C-alpha cells in the first residue's frame, strides 16, 4: 500500500534517477546491517520452495535478474525482499559509462520498460573486490558481458578477465551474448564465436557456467546454442534476455524508443522459449521475461524453469513482489499436489 501511494511520485521522476536513488538506499541499508530487518518482513520460508542447482541451495525459486544491481552494491538488501537469488551485472572487464542518456524508459500502459543502458558498470576489478567483501545471504550470480571497446575477435580474453576477477566471489556465472545494447554483441551467439568464449572459460575452470539467450533467435538458432551448451557441459541456460521487437499491442508513447523491451509484453514469448529450450535439453533452465505474479512464475516453472527471475515487475509491483509470488507458488503447489517446486518443474512438457 505504501508503494502504491508513492509510485505516482516516483513515476514523475526520470527512471534512471529513481533507480540510482533506490540502489543507493539499498546499499546504505546493506552497509548498516539492516537487511535482516527486511528478511523478517518479506521472506517466505518453506521447504517446498527450496531448490538445489549447481551445488547451491536456493531458498526459493524467485530471483532478481541481471541489470538491476549492476555493480553488486546491494545483493543482500535485495535478498531481504524475499528473493532467493540475485544476479549482478552485466559486468565487463573495463569500467564503462554505457550509452548516452536518456536510456531507460517506462511504458506504464504496458507494464514494460525499454532500456539501452549499454553495460554501464564499474568494471570487473572494482565489482569483484566489492562482492568479495560482501557476506552473501543467498546465491549471487555474475552476468558477464563484453567491454564495448573490445573487438569481437578478442571477446574470449575479455570474458576470461572478468570471470577471473569475480571467480572467488560469485556463486554462478552467466555468459551474456544476448544484450541488444552493445554493438555487435549478439553476433557472439553464433556457433564458432560462442565456442571461442566457452572454450576459454572452461579451460580456466569457470563454473557453474550458464549462457543467456535472446528471445529474438530463430528456433533453429536456439537449438544450435542448446547443442553447444551440451558440448561444453554447461550448467544451465537462461531464457531470455530483452527483445528488440515491438509487439503491435504496445500503447505507451515510449514504445518506439530503441533498446531492449522487458516486462508483460514479452511474458508469453519468454515462457514459450523456456518450454522449447527445456524440451531440448536436460540442463536446468532459468526463466526470465515478464514474470510479475505467481501465475506467470508458475507457468514458467511448469514449462521447465527450475528458477525464475524478474526486474521490470520490481519497478511496477514494488518490494512485496517476491513475497507475493512465493506465497502464490505455495498455493499452487498445494492445489496441484506437488510436494516441492522441483516436482512442478516441466509438468507441462
N, C-alpha and C positions, 0 to 999 in steps of 0.2 A: 504493500500500500504506500509506503514511503517513497519507493522508487517511482511508482505511478505518479505521485504528487510532484516529484522534482523532474520527471522526464521532460515535460514541456520546456522547462528552463534549459536543461542540458541540450535538447534538440534545437534550441535557438542559437547555440554556440557552434563554432566550426568543429566538425567531427574530430579532426586530429588534435585540436586543443583539448577537447574533453578527454580523449584517450590518454594523452600525455599527462593530464592532471590526475586521471584515475590511476595510472601506473605509478606516479609519484606518491600518491596517497597509499597505495598498496605496499610500495617499497618501504615507506615510513612505518606502516603497520608491522611489516615483517621485521624491520630493524629493531623496533621496540619490543619484539617478542609477543605481540598481541594477536598473532594469527590463531593461537589456541582458543581465544575467545570466539573467533569466527567459527572454528570447528564445533564448539559446543552449541552454537546456534543453528548451523546449517548442515552438519554432517548427518547422513543416514547410515547407520551401522547395522548390517545384516549379512550373515554369512552367505546367503543366497545371491548376493550381489558380487561377491568376491570372484576374481578371475586370476588364473595364473598363466602367464605368457612369457616367453623368452627367459624363463627362470626368475621372473619378477612377480610379486604379488600386487595386484591392483584391487584396492578395497571396494571399488565399484567400476562399472564399465564406462562412465561418462567423463571425458577429459576435455581440456582446453586445447584447441587446435593451434598450430603454429601461426605466428603473425600477431597474436595478442600481446605476448610478453617476449618481444624480440630480443631483449638484452638480458634476460634472466634476472630481472630486478625483483620479481615478486612471485616466484613459484609456490612458496609456502603460503603466502596470503591467498593466492588463487585456490590452492588446495583447501584452505579454510572455508571456502564457499561450498564445499561438499564435492569437489571434483576428485576423481580417482586417479588422475594423472595429469601432467601439464607438459605440453611440448613447446619448448622455447625456440626462438629463431624466426625466420631463417638467419643463420649465422654465416658470414662469409670470412674468408681469410683476411681480407683487408677491411678495416672500418670504412663505411661509406655513408654518404648523406642520402642516397636514394634519388628519386625523381623530383622535379620541381613541384612545389605546392601551387594550388590545391591538388591533392592526390588521393583524398578519401571522401566518399560521397554517400550520404544516406538516401535510400529510396523508401521512405516511410509507408507510402501507399502499397508497397510490395513486400514489406518486411525484409529488405535486402540492403546490401552495401555494394559499392563498386570501389575497388582500390587499385591504384597504380603506384604504390609506395616504392617499389624497386629495391627490396632488400636493404632498407636503411637500418644500420646496426653498428654497434661499437667495435666489431671485429673480433676474430677468434681469440686473440691474446687476452683482451680485457674481459670478454664474456667468460672465457674459460676460468680465469682467476676468480671472477665474481661467483660463478657457480660452485667452484671448489670450496669457497668459504661459506657455502650455504648447507645447512644440515637438512636435507630434503625429507619431507614427511610422506610423500607419495612418489612413485616413479616419475622421473623427469626425462623426457626425450629431447634430443637435439636435432633440429631440422637444419640441414647443411645445404647452402646454395653456392653458386659460383660468383666470385667477385666480378663486378661489371667490367673492370679494366683487363681482366684475364682473357687472353684469346681462347677460343673454343678448343684448340688443339693442346692447350696447357691446362685444361679443366681437371684432368685426373690429379695432377700435383696440387692444384688449388683445393680440391675436396680433401685430399690427404692431409694437407697442412691444417685445415680446420678441424678435421677429426682428431688429429694428434694433440691439438691444444685443448680439446674437451674430452678426451678419451677417459680420463680418470674421474671426471665429474658427472658425465651423462650416464643414464641407465640404458637407453637405446638410441639409435642414430638413424636418421631418415635422409636418403639421397633425394633432394628436391631438384628434379629436372623438368618440372611442370608448371612453375610460376610463369604467368604471361607477361610479367613486368620487367624482366631483364632481357634486353635484345639478344636473340639467338638462343636463349636458354632451352627452349623446348626442342630445338634440334638435337639436344643431348639425349632425348628419349629414343632416338634412332638406334638400332641394334648395336652397331660397332662402337658408336660414341658412348653408349651406356656401358657396354662391356669394358671399355677402357677405364672408366671410372671405377666400376666394381672390381675389376682386376687389381687395380692399385689399392683399393680399400681392403679387400680381402687379404691381400698379400701382407698387410701390416696388422692383420688380426682384428679389423673393425667388426664390432658386433655388440649386442644384437643389431642387425642391419636390415633396414627396410627401404623400399622405394615408393615414392608418391607419384601417382598417375594423374594425368589431365583428363577431365571429362570430355574433352574435345577430340580425343583419339577415336579412330575407327575401331570396331571390334576386332578386326584383323590385327591392327597395331597393338591393341591391348593384349591379345593372345600371344603375340611375339614377346612382349615385355614380361608376361607371366612365365613364358618358357625361359627367358633369360634369368628371371628371379630364381627359378628352379635350378638352372645351370650353375649359378653361383651359390646355391644353397643359402639363399637369403632367409631371414627370419619372419618376413611378413611383407604385406603390400598395403598401402594406404590409398583408398579410393573415396573421394577425389579432391583435386585442387579446385580453384575457381575457374569459371568459364569466360571466354571472350565473346560467346554468343549472347544474343539478346532476344529472349522469348517475346513473342508478339503481345503477351499478356501484360508486360510491364507498363505501368501507368505513371510512374514518377517522372518529374521533369528532368532528373539527372540520368535517365536511362541511356542516353546516347554518349555519356562520358566513356572514354576508353579505360581499359583496365579489366580486372577480374571481378566478375559478378559472383556474389555469395548470398546465401540465405534461402528463403522459402521458394523462390522461382527455380532453384536447381535441385530441390529436395527429391522429387520423384526420379529425376535423371540420375542423381548420385546413388539412390537406392538400387536402381536397375544396374548401375555399374558394379556395385557391391555384389549383387546377385550373379552377374556374369563372371566376375573375377573369382568369386567363391566356387562357382561351378566348374572352373578350370583348374583349380589348384587345391592342395591340402594345406597350403600356407595360411597362417592367420591373416585375416583382413581387418583393417580398421576403417570404419565407415565415417565419412565426413561429407557434409553438404546439406544444409537446410534443417539440421536437427534443432528443434525448438521445444519439443514436448515429448512425453513418454510414448505416445503413439508412433511418432516418427522414429524415435530411437529404437523402439521395439521392432518396427518394420525392418530397419537395417539389420538388427540382430537376427531376426528370423530369416533374413535374406542371406546371412552368412557372416556378418560382422561380429567379431569377438569383443571389440571395443568400439565406441563411437566418440566423436569429438565435435565441438561446436565453437563458434566465435561470434557470428552475427547475432545469434539468439541472446547472448550475454548483453549485447547492446540494447536489444528491443525488450527482452523479458526481465532483465535485471538480475541481481545477485542470488535470487532464490531458484534460478532455472535448473541447476544441477540437482538441488534438493527435490524439486517438484518432479523432475524426470525420474530420479531414483525411487521415489515413493510410488510413482505410477508404474514403474517396471515391476516392483514387488506385487502390486495389484494384478498385473497381467500374468506374472509367473504363477500366482495362486489360482487365477481364473483358468489357466490352461494346464494346470497340473505339473508344472516344471518345478524341480527341486532346486535349480540353480540357473543362473544366466547361461552357463556353459551348455546346459541341456537344451536351451532355446536356440542356440546359435545354429543357423542353417535349417531351421524347422520347415521352412517353406521351399527348400531346394528339391 
